[in-house]
């Protein structure tokens, strides 16, 4: 039995993604920022280390530094000095001698190994070593973490909190990054109200812009939220003109289905070159993509789940390319379905699932229940998509399925 929406002429999900990516271009404008302000920006050039990290051999333990050859003569060595972090021992450790050393302190000249203090006995300046040691024990070697001239971060990498620490360890002060992508959000509809406003007969609360703006902030873009525009041709037209003037990409939800009785499609036809696609995916068959005078346009379905899934699976991939960032990667696993899943051939399906481990220790995925495109709670209860191929039919309990784990845009 075929899906009622799987009529001939639908673009496959893969065709739609390829077609869209072929038409978007990456921004080229760069700025220079202090590393403390660079989180979530995309690197415009490779970061090459100007030094070794650590810059010298140092101790991984509090204990005693010595030459391993000294222990071949005697297990008791003479303590002759101290090496502290920031205050290294200045002399040379001779045969039969050892140096008191702290974690992170520079290895003294003449020493090649360290023993932790717990494995020694102390009698004045006589230090007895209780265990056999290997050459280089508890020593962090020069450049063990990062070597001079090593490429540490590549162009296109998006800076994280940990990266900022790594950059600080290299003495880096500023970075050349691509400016933030500017993305405009538009919601249209007389029936849409903001939380806090009273609902009249036929009204609903607008949710898509809240979800999308949160995901866009995680992407690291500048969000320009135009709010809700009432169903008035001139007001919608002016909103799109203003958005196109300010943004690199414009996103709206609703008004892209065949037969929609609103002004969005008419305005887009007038202002740009927009394709209204029917994609063989569920949820989210209606999708619009194209170009306005200065920006690209993504038209998402109005239903909340459809809007989120098409944004996550399609628009987000294109926006990442526009950022000049490394392509997004999605983690997929083959697991058993814990439930029977309804599926008709004809469209690629992104059902909402919850991945867990059963009593036998196997990964299994449970459906979150009703999969309607208006049931946003099905996503809040999920931690993965159950990704079912276009020609797949019903799934029986215990059958292997592909799950796509939720990423940072849908988690946390």
N, C-alpha and C positions, 0 to 999 in steps of 0.2 A: 504494500500500500504506500503510495507516494504522499509526501507532505503537500498540503493544499497550497503552500507558497513556493513549491519547487518547480514552477513552470519553466519551460525552456527560455533561455535568454538571460538567466541570472548569471552574474559574474561569480566565479568561485572566489573563496576568501583569498586564496593565494594570488589570483589574477588581480584582485582589487588592491592588495597590498603592493604588488609589484608596480602596477599602473600608477599608484599614488606616489611611491618613492621615486619613480622616474621623473616626476614633475616638481619635486620640491628641491630647493637649493639651500646650502648651508650659508649662514651669515659669515661675513669676513671681518667685520669691524672688531678691533681689539682694544683693550684698555690695560693699564698696569695698576695692580692693587697690592697693598700690604698683605702678607700671608694671613693675618688675623681677620681679614675681610673677604678671603677668597673661597670660603666654603660654598660648595654647590656651583661654582663657576667652572667652566671648561678650559683646560689648558690650551693655549695657542701655540706652544712649542714644547719640545722635550725639556725635562729637567735633568741635567747632567751633574753628577756630584763633583764638587770642587775639592773634596777631601775624602780620606778614609774614615769610616765609622766602624769601630772606635779608631781614633787616630794613633793609638799605640797599644801594645799588648797590655792587658790589665787583668786584675784578679776577679774571678767570679765568686769568691768566698772571703770571709774574714778568716785569717789563718796565718800561715808562714810560707814565704817564697824561698826557693832554694834551687840549686842545680841538682838534678836527679843523680848525677854521677857521684855527688857527695855522699849519698846514702849507701853507695856500694862499699864505702870505707867504714862508715859507722852510722848507726841509727840515731845517734845523738849529735846534734849540731849546735854551734854556738850562736846565740842571738847577738847581732851587732848593730841593729838599727830598725827604723820603722819607715813604711811607705804608706802615706795617707792619700785619699782622694784630694787632689789639689795641692798636695805637699809631698812629692815623690822623694824617695831616698836618693841622695846625690852621689854616693860613692859606688864602688863595685863590690858585689858580694863574692868573696873568695871561696875556694874549696873548703868544706867543713863548716861553713857559716850559713846562717839563714837570716831572713828579714821578716819582722812582723809586718803584715800587710792587711789592708782593709778592702772590702768589696769596692771595685771600681778604681782602685789605686793602680798607678803605673807599675809595671813589672820592673824591678831593679835590674841594672846591668849585671850579667852573670847568672841570673836566675831563669829557669825554664819551666818550673812547675810550682804548684801551690797545694798545700795540705790544709784542710779545714781544722780549726783549733780543737774541735771535739775529738780528733784522732791523734792528739798529742798529749804528753805530760810535760809539765814545766817545773824545773828546779833551778830557780835563779835565772841565769842566762843559758842554761842547758835545756835544749828542747829535744825531747825524745819522740821519734815518729813510730807509731804503733802498727801501721799497715804498709804493705807494699804499694808503691805508686807507679803510675805510667807516665811517660814523658808528656808534658803539656797538660797534666791534670789541673782542672779548674782555672785554666787560662783562656781568656777571650783574646783571640788573635787580632792583630791590626787588619782592618777592613773586613772583619768577619761578617758584619751586618751589610755594609755598603762599601764598595771600593771606589777609589778616585777614578773619574771619567766614566763611571757606570751610569747608564740611563736608568734613573730612578722612577720617573713618571713620564708617560708618553703623551704626546699631543693628542687631544681628544679625551683625556682622562678627566673625570669630574672630581673635584677636590673634596675629600672627606675630612672629618675631624682628625682621624689618625694621620692622614697625609700632612696636615698642618704640623703635627708633632715631628714627623719625619723631616719636613722641610726646615723646621727650626733646628734639628740636629745637624743639618748641613750648613747652618749659618745663612740660609736664604732669607732675604728681607722682603722682596717683592716678586710678583709673578706677572707674566704677560698672559692674559686670559681673553677669551671672547666675551664681548658684552652679553648681557642677559637678553634672551629672546623675549619679545613682548607679545603677549597673547591676550586678545580681547574676548570677553564672554558676553553673549547676548541671549536673553530669554524673552520670548514674545508670547502674549496671550492675555486676554481680558480676564480669563478665569484664574490666573496665577496670582497668589498672594504671598507675602513674606510672613515668616513666623512672627507672631505677635499681633498680626492684623486679624480682624474678625472675618470668618468665612460666611459668605452669602450663599444662597442656593446655587449649586453648580460650580462653586469655587473649589480650588485645591491649593495646597501649599506648594510653592516652587521648591524643588529639591536639587535639580540637576546642577545648578550653578554652585551650590554649596559643596557637592561632591567633587565636581570638576576643579574648582578653585583650590581645594585642599590637595588634590593630586598634582595640580600644576605647580603648587608651591614646593612639593617634594621634588618635582622635576627641576626646580631651580630657575624658573622663569619669572618675569614681571607680569603679574595679572592685572588687566584693566577690566574691571567689572562694570558693565553698563546697566546691570540690574534688569528689571522687567520693563519691557516696552509694550505699551498697549496696542491692540489691533487697529492701527491707523497707518495707512500706506505711507504718508509723508514722514511720520515719526519713525517708522521702521527704516525707511530709506535714509533718513538723516543719521540714525544710529549706525547703520552699516557704513555710510560715507565717513563718519567720524572715526569709527573703529578701524577702517581701512587706512586712514591717514595716520593713526597712532601706532598700529600694531604690525607685527610681521605675520601673524596668523589670527584669524577670526573664527570663533567657534560659536555655533548656536545649536539649540536642541529643539526638535519639533519642526513641523512645516516642510518636511522633505519627502513625505509620502505622496504617491499618486492620488489625486482627489482631495488633498488637503484644502480646506476652504479658508485659507488665510492669505496674507500678503507677502509672506517671506519669499516664496518661490518667484513671484512676480518681480520683487525688488532685486533679487539675485540675478534674474535673467536680464534685467536692465543694467545692472552695475558691473557684471563680470561674465566670465566664461566658466560656467558651473555645470558639472555633469551630475545628474540625479541618478544614482545607481541603485540597482536591486542586487544585493549580494546574497549568495547562497550560504548564509550563516544565521544561526539562531542562538540567542536573540539578536535582533538588529538588522533585519533585511534592508530597510530603507537607509541610504547613506548618501550624502552629497559631498562632492569634492571639486575644487577648481580654483580659479584665480580671480581676485578682484584687481583693481588698478595697481595697488602697492603691496598686497598681501595674498596669502593663500587662505582658502576657506574650507572649514570642515563643518558639514551639517549633520548633526547626530539625530537619531530618532528621539521622539519625545518621551516615550516610556522610560522610567528611571533605570531599569536593568539594561535595557537596550542601549541607552545613552552611555552608561558606564562601560559596558562590554565593548562597544564599537570604539569608544575613546581609548580604552586600555589596549585593545588588540590591533587597532589601526592608527588612529590619530597620534597616539603617544609615540609610536615607532617613527612616524614622519617628523614629529616635533623634535625628537632626539637627533635625527639627521640634520634638521635645521639648526640645532644648537652647535653643530660641528663636534658632537660628542661621539664616543665609541658606541656602536650599536648595542641596544638592550639585549640581554640574554635572559631566557626564561628556562627555569629548571623543570624538566619533565621526568616522570617516573612511570614505570609499568607496575600496576598493582591490581589486586582483585577487587571487584565491585561487591560490596556487602548487600546490595539491593538489586532487584530487577529495575531496569531503567527503560522508560518509554522513549523510543526514537524511531522516526520514519526516515527512509532514505531521501536524499534531496538537498539537505543543507548541513554544513558543518555546525556542530552543536557544542556550545559551551555551557554545560550544566554545572550547577553549583554543588560542591561536595565538601565533605569534612574528612580529611585524611587522618587515620589513627592506626594504632597497632592492636591486633586482636590478642586473645588469650594464648594463641600458639606462637606469638611473636612475629606474625606476618603483617606487612602494611596492607591495609584495606581502606577503601573509600566508601563513605556513606553519602547518599543523597541528602540534601538539606530539605527535601520535601517538594512542595509545589514550585514549579519552575516558570511561572508566568512572568512576562516581561514587566509587569507592574509591581512585582513582589520584591521590593528592595531588601526586605529583611532576609531573604534567601541568601543574599551576599554577605550581610553582617554576621550570619551564622556559619559562613564557609571559611575554609582556609586554602581552597584550591578550586580550579575548574576541572571538571571531567570533560576532556576534549575528545569528542566523538567524530570520526571522519564523515565526510559528506554522504557517502553511500552506505554508511552503517545503519543497520536496523536495530531492533530491540536488543537490549543487553540482559542476559540472565544472571542471577546471583552467582558469584564465583568466577565469572568470566573476567579475563584480563582487560583492563582499560588503561588509557593514558591519562595521567593527571598533570596539570600544569600548576605548580605551587604558586600561591600568591606571592608577589614581590613587595618591595617597599611601598609601592603606590597603593596597595590594598591592605597591607598589614600595618600594625602599629598606629 
